[in-house]
């Protein structure tokens, strides 16, 4: 029986490990790179507090219609938030505040990038969700991706509500419990030990699968956001290729490949296949139409 | 006793019947003349029935002039009493069978009957005798004459919102069985519809033939002016015709013409699917005139009246007074708007929206009903002496003009109210629902930044990449694996004796050799050699899982060879055992060096044997 449980758990562990490997391979540069001069927590707190103060000052100037002063303070806030992040100190609050600052500057694409990064650390934050929705509504291109149905969100609540670290802690806790139960079931032959072991093993298996899936989804697949007002998606990686279509600030895409200074992307916005297509024609557009090449400087990887 | 009661009931029933009959007899008397067909050939016969409705105690009506016909026989007299929904009707019929004698159109003259000093006469009936013989063989009924439909309105011209009665009539000859009726109502686009009463069923005489009529009536209210079209109505049904086989008609038919003889001689039932459609109707709908339109007019068209009542006579300032304004009459009751309250000063009364209820009082001929508005008003001034006047304007299509009904103010006494702080103890759920409204978002903006430093830590270092944690994760697994292996070994030691002896053989041998060392140190040769001998023999017995008594030189030699142990070791082992036993029992222990050599030899032997047997 114990052997069987081990065999059952094995794919979960394998999946988790694969997720981790994928995460390492496809991790955004910002997360993989280990800055040489890592910033301490105290220094990060100081910079964070200063940046917040700059932001609040800017908000006051915006309220009093003094745009120039507000812009100056916002730039300062962005600089300080970016300094903390460049120092290897990453926190959901920094990304969230940075997203707010970019939004105030009118940089919708950068705001979305930072909100999406913050979401990885703070998946349950309602303010973050509200801001992200608001910014996405302000973008020019209609988003094509569909939201996860509420029923699915309720059933797989742990997957939606917990971030990677929290899922990992849950998995480790369950692992320890399962091992203790194993240990005692070896020493003492009680029937309920066996049942509890099976139950906890199943839950552990599910959590391991969820964790692996989450790591792969968030870090194994590169996603990007357009940060320029308007950019052309071309048929090939170079200026010599004809433009295919235009997308605008804030549009999200999946990065499938890269060559020199170009990304091959799959865009998540509605596309009209022909100029005289009827309303709703984008829903039946072929997948290859959504693919194209974008200059790296136009895309910020989440 | 019970018999007496039954007789009494019967007598009572008869008395009631007669009483009703007396009532019926007092009704209008009519004389009708009907025929079974109004187009026939010279070979056919015509049944002429003179019916006196409303009385049975009359003389037979006078026989009418029957130019072109001769009387074959008659009259057959029949009396009929019908009780429908408590209404009793009586009639008496006189049926004559006539034979045509010439071709052409003939008019059967009116018949007369005298009853209680009054003379009643029937209408003349026109009958045509043609020479086209009917096809021999099976008769096919003239369906066009048997069944037809009609769609009509009570007026061809009306005002917008005026009530129009649309009537659909389905005629089928009396006695004709009709089934599977499927009615498709006309499309009345641009009209509001209200059903008028239930389906009506009655008889009607057309061209001397009695038809059963089914009538459906609908009240229509045109919603726009211009020429509006009512599309045709359709009706599908099956006629069930009893057809006789081709037999010569004889006077005996009346005798043998009942169902029993018909079935016996061959009478068949045939279903004829019939589909009828009416023509469409075009109505001219006029707009309401602008001339003379009162300012209180809100679109009511019809003939209405109004009543205004209130219960409150003496109130305080701010107390509610409920005015019950009832508008009733004929027209589209549902669309009647609230009458207007005429006030000198708008601040005199506080007005609340009126609640209305509709009651349709008559649906038979026209839509008649009543709409009651419950209007709550609150007097705000103490000088008020009466409620506001109520005014209702409508357009009367019959008169072709606007009419305004005004109800005089009703006297009230308004006292000054105490300034009370309103205490809301309970609130009706309905009122809460109506009072609440959705909040409008003024501006959409992002939420403020986060400044929570307590949870401000570096989240970039993923927990699952921490080497300490990964190391920690392996500890429980190792512990479990160790526990598993130990437990398995423990189980084997308790269950497998051979294994247990084998595992402990070396330990025991070393223990004995240690005892031998002690004996050597104490210079006890006999005990020393006993320990050495026991150490070797017991070691082999444990290793080979044999009893200690069986561990003789010969047995051991055989078993060791089977295990593949080298012969020189076996030989040396045998020699040692023999030597140790000899020295043990012969009191020739030898010197300390000899004994020490023997101990070393025994240790080497055990070590070599362990290597060979493991």
HADDOCK unambig.tbl for C-alpha pairs under 7 A between the chains (distance, minus, plus):
assign (segid A and resid 41 and name CA) (segid B and resid 457 and name CA) 6.94 0.50 0.50
assign (segid A and resid 89 and name CA) (segid B and resid 458 and name CA) 5.16 0.50 0.50
assign (segid A and resid 89 and name CA) (segid B and resid 460 and name CA) 6.45 0.50 0.50
assign (segid A and resid 90 and name CA) (segid B and resid 458 and name CA) 5.17 0.50 0.50
assign (segid A and resid 90 and name CA) (segid B and resid 459 and name CA) 5.41 0.50 0.50
assign (segid A and resid 90 and name CA) (segid B and resid 460 and name CA) 4.83 0.50 0.50
assign (segid A and resid 91 and name CA) (segid B and resid 456 and name CA) 6.88 0.50 0.50
assign (segid A and resid 91 and name CA) (segid B and resid 457 and name CA) 6.55 0.50 0.50
assign (segid A and resid 91 and name CA) (segid B and resid 458 and name CA) 5.67 0.50 0.50
assign (segid A and resid 91 and name CA) (segid B and resid 459 and name CA) 5.21 0.50 0.50
assign (segid A and resid 91 and name CA) (segid B and resid 460 and name CA) 6.89 0.50 0.50
assign (segid A and resid 93 and name CA) (segid B and resid 450 and name CA) 5.90 0.50 0.50
assign (segid A and resid 97 and name CA) (segid B and resid 449 and name CA) 5.13 0.50 0.50
assign (segid A and resid 97 and name CA) (segid B and resid 450 and name CA) 6.53 0.50 0.50
assign (segid A and resid 100 and name CA) (segid B and resid 449 and name CA) 6.87 0.50 0.50
assign (segid A and resid 127 and name CA) (segid B and resid 447 and name CA) 5.84 0.50 0.50
assign (segid A and resid 131 and name CA) (segid B and resid 446 and name CA) 5.11 0.50 0.50
assign (segid A and resid 131 and name CA) (segid B and resid 447 and name CA) 6.40 0.50 0.50
assign (segid A and resid 165 and name CA) (segid B and resid 462 and name CA) 6.50 0.50 0.50
assign (segid A and resid 165 and name CA) (segid B and resid 463 and name CA) 5.90 0.50 0.50
assign (segid A and resid 168 and name CA) (segid B and resid 464 and name CA) 6.74 0.50 0.50
assign (segid A and resid 179 and name CA) (segid B and resid 476 and name CA) 6.07 0.50 0.50
assign (segid A and resid 179 and name CA) (segid B and resid 477 and name CA) 6.79 0.50 0.50
assign (segid A and resid 179 and name CA) (segid B and resid 480 and name CA) 6.79 0.50 0.50
assign (segid A and resid 182 and name CA) (segid B and resid 480 and name CA) 6.77 0.50 0.50
assign (segid A and resid 183 and name CA) (segid B and resid 480 and name CA) 5.30 0.50 0.50
assign (segid A and resid 183 and name CA) (segid B and resid 483 and name CA) 6.85 0.50 0.50
assign (segid A and resid 186 and name CA) (segid B and resid 484 and name CA) 6.34 0.50 0.50
